[in-house]
Amino acid sequence: MNGWIVFLPPLLSFLSTLWLVPRWIKAAKRVGLVGKDMNKYEKPEVAEMGGIAVIVGFLAGVVMLAGIQVFVHHNSGLVPFIYGATLTTLAIAVMGMIDDILGWKIGLRQVHKPIITFLAGYILAAVNAGKSTMALPFIGAVDFGIVYPLLIVPAGIMLASNAFNMLAGYNGLEAGMGVIILSTLSYVAYRDGLIWLATMGVIMVASLLAFLIFNWYPARVFPGDTLTYGVGAFIACMAILGNMEKLAVTIFLPYYFDFLLPLRKRFKTEAFAKVKKDNSLDLPYDGIYDVTHFAIWFLKRIKKKVYEKDVVVFILLLEAIICLAALILI
C-alpha cells in the first residue's frame, strides 16, 4: 500500500470522528449521559462515553483500508488480520460501553472484565496472528508453539486493555497516551515494512486526535471505558500482529507503576486530586498512590501552583521520553 491513497483511511477516520463528537456531546447531554469533572472546583457536568465516536471513526477508516487492500491492491490475504484486530477491538470496546452505560455500581464487576477481555483475545488468536517465537530478557528466543495463540495472545490483550484503563481521569490524558503509544508502534511497523499495520495504527491515531480537540482541557466530552478498553485492546493487537511485544511491554512502564502504587495502601485510593478554588491541584492523600499523584508531587517542587493541564502534559512528555528511549534501545 503506497502513494497518496495510504492517507485516505486515516483522513476518513479523522473527519468521521470530528463530525461525530459534537453531535454525540449534544445527544449525551440530552439523555443525561454525563459525569462530573472531578478535577475542577465547580465539578461541571461533561458528556460521557465519547469513545464511541472514536471507535466509529476507527471502523470507518479500517473498512476503507480493507477495501483498498482487496479492490486496489488485489491482496485479500491481509484482510483476516485487519478484521481480526478490528473485531477484537470492537468486542472489548462494547464491554467498556456497557460499563459506561450501566455505571460501576450496577455494571460489570471488576472480576468480569479480565475474563471478558481474555476471551475476546481469541478472535485475534483465531486468525493465527503473530509469531509463536518471542525474545525474552536473559533467555533469548523461545518458541511457545500452541501456547502462544491459546494463552499468550488473549493474555496480552487482557492485560493491555485493562492496564490502559487504569491511568485515566484527567482531561486529554487517555487519548493523549493512546496517540503517543500508537504513533510509536506505527513507526516501528512502517520501519519493518508492515505498511498496512502502520496504516491501521495511524487510523486510530487520527481518530484520537480528532477526539482530543474536544477532550483537551477544559474537556467537553469524556472518553469513558469505551475508549480506554478499546484503545488498550488495539495496542495489544498491533503489538501482536507486528511482533512488537517487547516494545509494547517497555512503553507500558507508567501503567505498571499505576498498578503498583495503590498496593502500598490498604484503603481504596482515587486518582482525582484535591482541587482548590482557583482550580490548582494538591495531593489528595499524604502519600503517592497514582502516577498522577507523582506528577503533582514532582511539579509542585518546580512551580507553586499545579493545574490539571500541567499534570497531563507532564505524563505525556514522560511517556514520549519512554517511547523514544525504547526505540533507541530495543
N, C-alpha and C positions, 0 to 999 in steps of 0.2 A: 504494500500500500504506500504510494508515494505521490508527489506532486501536490497541487493545490487542494485536491479532493480530500486529503487527510485532515484538513481543517474544518470540513463541513460538519461531521458529527459533534465535535466539541462546541462549535458555533451554535448548532441547533440546541444542544443541551443548555448552554448559557442563556440563549434567548427564551427558551421554554420556561426555565426556572425564573428568569427575570419577569416574564409575563405572569406567571402563576402566583408568585409570592404575595404581591399586593392584593390580589383577589382572594387568596387564602386568608390573609390578615382580616379582611372585611368579613368573610364568611365565619371565621373562628370567633370573632367578637360578637357577631350576630347570634350565634348559638351558645355563647357563654364558655367557649373553649379557651379560657385564658388562665394565666398564672401570675403570681406576684413576682416582681423583680426584686429579689431579696437583698441585692447589693446597692439599692437606692434607699435613701432615708424615707421617702414618701411611699415606698413599696407600690409603684404604679402597676396596673394590670396590663399584661402583654399577651398577644396572641400566642397560643401554644401549637405544638406539633407541626412547625413549619418544615420539618424534614420531609414531609410528604411531597412538597414541591421539588425538593432536591432529587428525590427518588424518581419522580415522574420525569423530570428533565433528564436525568441519567438514562432512564429507559428509552426516551426518545432518541438520544444520541446513540445508544447501543444498537437499537433496531436499525438505524441508518448505517452504522458500521457493518452489521451483519449483511445488510442488503448490498453494500458496496463490495464486500468480500465475494458474495455469490454472483451478482449480476455485472459487476465491473471487472473484477479480477478473476472471476470464474474459479474461485477457490472456496469450496464449501467445507473443506477439511477442518478449518478453524472454528466453524460455527458451533459445533458441540461445546467447545471450550468457552466460547463467548457467552453462549446461553447458559452453560453450567454455572459460571461465575455470576451471571445476572440473576438467575433463579435463586441461587444461594443467598445473594444479597437481598433480593426481594422478600424471600421467605422470612429472613431474620428481621428485616425492616417491618414486616407485617406484625411480627411478635412485639416489636417496640411500639407499633401503632396501637395495638390492643392495650398495652400498658399505659400509653398516653391517654387513651380514651377513658379507661376504667379507673386509672389512678392507682397509687401504690397500696391503698387500703383494701380495695376490692379487686385489683388487677392480679396479674401473675405474681406468685410468690417467688422470692429470691432463689429458692431451690429449683424452681421450674425452668428458669432461664438458661442455666448451663445445660440442662437436659435437652431443651428445645434447640438451642444453638448447636449442640453436638450432633443431634440427629439431622439438622439441616445441612451439616457438612457433608453428609453422604450424597447430596445432589452433585457436588463437585467431584467427590470421590468416584461416582458412577461413570464419569467420562474419562477416568484414568488420568487425572491431571497431575502434573509434576513428575519428578523422578524419585524413585524409592531410595536412591543413594544420596546421603546427606553428609556434609563435612561437619564433624563435631569437634569442639575445642579439646585439645590434648589427646584426642583419639585418632582423628583423621576421618577418612571416608568410610561410611558404614552403609551397607545395603540392607534396608529393613524389609525388603520383599513385600509380602502381602500385608504386613503390619502397617505399612505406610498408608495405603488407602483405607484400611479398616479402622485404624486408631489415630495415626499422626495427622492426617488431613482434617478429619472432623474435630480433633482436639485443638488443632491450631486455629480453626475457625471459631470454636467455642471460646478459647482464651482471648483472641484478638477482639472479638465483638463485645465480650463482657468487660475487658480491660478498657477499651476505648470509651465506654460509657461512664467510667469512674471519674476521670478528670474533666469536670464539667461545672456548669452553673454560673459562668461569667460571660458577659456579652462578647461574642466573637471567638471564644476560646475553642469550642468543639470544632467549628467549621475551619478556623484558622489552623488548628493542629492537623486536620484532615488534608488541607491544601499542602502543607509542608511535607507531610509523610508521603502522600500520594505523588507529589511532584518528584520527590527523591526516587521512589520506586519506578516512576515513569521514565525518568532519566536513565536509570540502570537498564530498564527493559529496552529502551531505544538504543543504548550503547551496545547491548548484546544482540541487536538485530531483530528483536521482537516488536516490530513496529505496530502490529495490531494490538498487542498488550499495552504498549506505551500509549496508544490512542485511547484505549479503554480508560486508563488512568487519567489522562487529560480530560476525557469526557466528564468524569466525576469531579475533577478539579474545577472545570468550567462551571458546573452546576453549583458547587460550593462557593465559588467566587461571586456568582450572581446572588446567592443567598446571603453572603456576607454584607452586601450593600444594605440589607435590611436588618441584619443581625448584629452589625457592629455597634459599638456604644454611641448613643443610647439605643438599645435594641427595640425594634418594633415587632419582632417575632422571635420566639424561642425555637431551637431545633427539636427538642424532645427526644425521647428514646427512639423514635422512628429514624432520626438521622444518626444518632450515636451508634446504635446497634447495627444499622445498615452499612454505614461507612466502615466501622470496625471489621465487619464481615468481609467487605470488599477488599480492604487492605490485606487480609489473610489470603483471599482468593488470588490477588495479584502476586503476593509473595510465593504462593504455591505454584501458580502457572508459570512464573518466571524463574523458579528455583532460587528465590531470593530470601529463603527462610532465615539465614544467618544475619543478613542485613536487617530484616524486619524485626528480629529479636533484639538487635542492638538499638535501633532507633525508637523502640518502645520503652527505653530506660525510664522516662518520667512516670510512666504508668506503673512500673514496679514499685517505685517509691510511694506513689499514691496508694498502692495496696498495702504496703508495709507500715507506713507511718501511723495509721489508725490503730494498728495492733499494739502500739505502745500504751494505749489507754483502755481501760476496761469498759467505760461507758461509750455509748454511740456518739460519734462526732459528726459535725456537718462542715462542708467546705465553705459555706457562706461566712462572710466577715461581719464584724461589728461595725455598723455604719453610723457616722456622726452626721450632724445636721448639714454640714457643708459637703456631704457625700464622700468625705475621705474615709479610709478604712483603717480599722485596728484589728489585731488578732482577736478571734472570738474566745480563745482559751489561753491558759497560761503557757501551754506547750505548743509544738508544731505537729499537727496531725493530718496535714494535707499539703500537696505541692503548692497550692495557692497560699496556704499559711506561710510556707517558707518564702514565697515571693514577697509577701507583705513584710515579713521579718527582715529580709535582706534589704528591700527598698527603703525601709524606714531608717536604715543606717546610712543611707545616701542622701535622702531628702526628708524634709519634715512631714510632709503630707503625702499619703499614697492613695491613689484613686483606682477604681476598677480597671480603667484602660491601662494604667501602669502595670498592673498585675498581669493582664493578658499579654501585653507587648513583651514583658519580661519572659514569660513562659514560652511564647512563640519564638523569641530570639534564642532562648536556651535550646529549644527543640531544633531550630535551624542549625545551631552550632554542633549539636549531637549528630545530625544528619550529615553535615559537611565532614565531620571527623570520621564518621563511618564510611563515607565514600572514599576517603583518603586511605584509611587503614584496612578496609576489607576488600 
